[in-house]
Amino acid sequence: MLRDGLVENAAKLGPVMEECMNGLLEGHPSVKQARNRGLFGAFDVQRNRQGTFIGAVDAPLDPAMVAFKNVLYDSGLFTMMRGHTVFTN
């Protein structure tokens, strides 16, 4: 990681990731919050425009989140999800 400059690259690309996360937040009514540190990000999914999270962090994934995860996986993207949070990197 050090030899290949991965840490520096993540720091350099962090603002790009932040811009993308902000675009996700502004462009999708289902996204309640979005954040990142370098190239690691997370966003929270809401069930409705009142801001109700789609699921509790300690509960099994909501069926809609399972379907979303499957679409991502079928598209070649692997992500972790917990409750209402989607983790990206």
N, C-alpha and C positions, 0 to 999 in steps of 0.2 A: 504494500500500500504506500509506504513512504517512498520507495524507489520509483514507483510509477506516478507519484504526485497526485494520488487519488484524493487526499484530503484537500489539497490546494484547488483541485478541479471542482470538488463539491462546493468549496467556499466561493469560487468564481461563478459557478452556475446557480448558486443559491438565489440571487435576485431574479433569474429567469424562472425558477420554480415558484418563487413568491408571486410573480406576475401571473403565472398560470393558475396558481391557487386562487388568487384574487379574481381572475376571469371566471373560474368555476363558481365561486361564491356569487358573483354578480350575474352570471348567466343562467343559473339553474335554481329555480325556486325550491327545489328539494334540499339544497345545501344550506345548512344553518350556519356553520362556522368552517373556516379553512385556515390552516397554518402550516408553516414549514420551518425547518432548521437545516440550512444547506439543501441537500437533495432528499432529505427525509421529510415527508409531509403527512398530514392527516386532515380529513374533513368529516364533518358530522352531518348525518342525514336526518331531516325532519319529516314528519308524517304529513304535516299541514302547514299552512302559512301562519298559523298562530304560534309556531315554533315547538310543537310537541315532538320530541325525539321519536324516531321510528322504533326504538327499542332500548331497554335498559342495558347497561354495560354488563351486568351479571346475569342476563337472561339469554336463552338460546336466540340465534338470529331469527329475525322476522322473515317470513317466507319471501317478501319482496327483496330483502337483502340477500337471501340465498339465491334468488333468481338473478339478481344483479351480479353477484359473485360468479355465477355460472357463465353469464354472458362475457364477463371479463376474461375468465379462464379460457373459454372457447375462442376468444379473440387473441389468445397468446399472452395474456397478462395475468400474473400471479399477484395476489394481494392478500393481506390479512385483514380481517374484520372482527370487530368485537362490539356487540350491542348496536349502537348507532354510528360507530366510527369506522372509517375506511382508511387504512394506512397505505401510504404510497412511498415508493423510492425509485 
